[in-house]
Amino acid sequence: HIYSVYSCNANATLSMGRIDDYLYPLYENDIKNGILDDETAKFLIANLLLIDPHYYQVSGVDEFDNDKTNHLSYLVLDAADSINIACNLTVRVHDNCDRKF
């Protein structure tokens, strides 16, 4: 990871971006190869949210306003819910977002 930190603002938050977007290819590969299942993925994500104070996002749109919500988006929300504490997590709600999400 490459981090950019602005030391001039002590209250600045470092966003790690859309975790569901950049982890999805890895998740999909591990599911396909039988390395990972959804319960293990949720467990690993929950642990990340517990120990990492960075700010994460899920969902959102691409450059053409297409919905970027995927199965991992749901797993991230499930993981955050399962640990039942405040997480640095934002859902990027938009006009094309599935209402069920």
C-alpha positions as CSV (number, residue, x, y, z in Angstrom):
1,H,0.0,0.0,0.0
2,I,1.1,3.5,-0.7
3,Y,-0.1,6.0,1.9
4,S,-0.4,9.8,1.6
5,V,-0.6,11.4,5.0
6,Y,-1.1,15.1,5.6
7,S,0.7,16.0,8.8
8,C,-0.7,19.6,8.7
9,N,-4.2,18.4,9.8
10,A,-4.2,16.2,12.9
11,N,-7.9,15.4,12.3
12,A,-7.5,14.2,8.7
13,T,-8.8,10.8,7.9
14,L,-7.0,8.4,5.6
15,S,-9.4,6.6,3.4
16,M,-8.4,3.2,2.2
17,G,-11.0,3.5,-0.6
18,R,-13.7,1.0,-1.7
19,I,-12.6,-2.2,0.0
20,D,-15.3,-4.2,-1.8
21,D,-14.0,-2.9,-5.2
22,Y,-10.3,-3.6,-4.9
23,L,-10.6,-6.9,-2.9
24,Y,-13.3,-8.3,-5.2
25,P,-10.9,-9.9,-7.8
26,L,-9.0,-11.6,-4.9
27,Y,-12.2,-12.7,-3.3
28,E,-13.6,-14.1,-6.5
29,N,-10.4,-16.0,-7.3
30,D,-10.2,-17.5,-3.8
31,I,-13.9,-18.6,-4.0
32,K,-13.4,-20.1,-7.4
33,N,-10.3,-22.0,-6.2
34,G,-11.9,-23.3,-3.0
35,I,-9.5,-21.3,-0.8
36,L,-12.2,-19.1,0.8
37,D,-15.9,-19.2,1.6
38,D,-18.3,-16.4,2.6
39,E,-18.1,-17.1,6.4
40,T,-14.3,-17.0,6.4
41,A,-14.3,-13.9,4.3
42,K,-16.7,-12.2,6.8
43,F,-14.5,-13.3,9.7
44,L,-11.4,-11.9,8.0
45,I,-13.1,-8.6,7.1
46,A,-14.5,-8.3,10.7
47,N,-11.0,-8.7,12.1
48,L,-9.7,-6.1,9.7
49,L,-12.4,-3.6,10.8
50,L,-11.6,-4.4,14.5
51,I,-7.8,-3.8,14.3
52,D,-7.4,-1.2,11.5
53,P,-8.5,2.4,12.3
54,H,-8.5,3.5,8.6
55,Y,-11.7,4.6,6.9
56,Y,-13.2,2.3,4.3
57,Q,-16.0,2.7,1.8
58,V,-18.3,0.2,0.0
59,S,-20.5,0.5,-3.1
60,G,-20.5,3.6,-5.2
61,V,-20.4,4.1,-9.0
62,D,-17.8,3.9,-11.7
63,E,-16.9,6.6,-14.2
64,F,-20.1,5.9,-16.2
65,D,-22.4,5.9,-13.1
66,N,-22.7,2.1,-13.1
67,D,-23.4,0.6,-9.7
68,K,-20.2,-1.0,-8.3
69,T,-22.0,-2.9,-5.5
70,N,-21.0,-6.6,-5.5
71,H,-21.4,-9.6,-3.3
72,L,-18.4,-8.5,-1.2
73,S,-20.2,-5.2,-0.5
74,Y,-22.8,-7.2,1.3
75,L,-20.2,-9.3,3.2
76,V,-18.4,-6.1,4.4
77,L,-21.7,-4.8,5.8
78,D,-22.5,-8.2,7.4
79,A,-19.0,-8.3,8.9
80,A,-19.3,-4.8,10.3
81,D,-22.7,-5.7,11.8
82,S,-21.4,-8.9,13.4
83,I,-18.8,-7.1,15.5
84,N,-21.4,-4.7,16.8
85,I,-19.0,-1.7,17.3
86,A,-18.6,1.6,15.5
87,C,-16.5,1.1,12.3
88,N,-14.9,3.6,10.0
89,L,-17.1,2.5,7.2
90,T,-19.2,4.5,4.7
91,V,-21.7,3.2,2.2
92,R,-21.6,5.2,-1.0
93,V,-25.3,5.5,-1.7
94,H,-26.3,6.7,-5.2
95,D,-29.3,6.9,-7.6
96,N,-28.4,3.5,-9.2
97,C,-27.9,1.7,-5.9
98,D,-30.0,-1.4,-5.4
99,R,-32.7,-0.6,-2.8
100,K,-32.1,-4.0,-1.1
101,F,-28.5,-3.0,-0.4
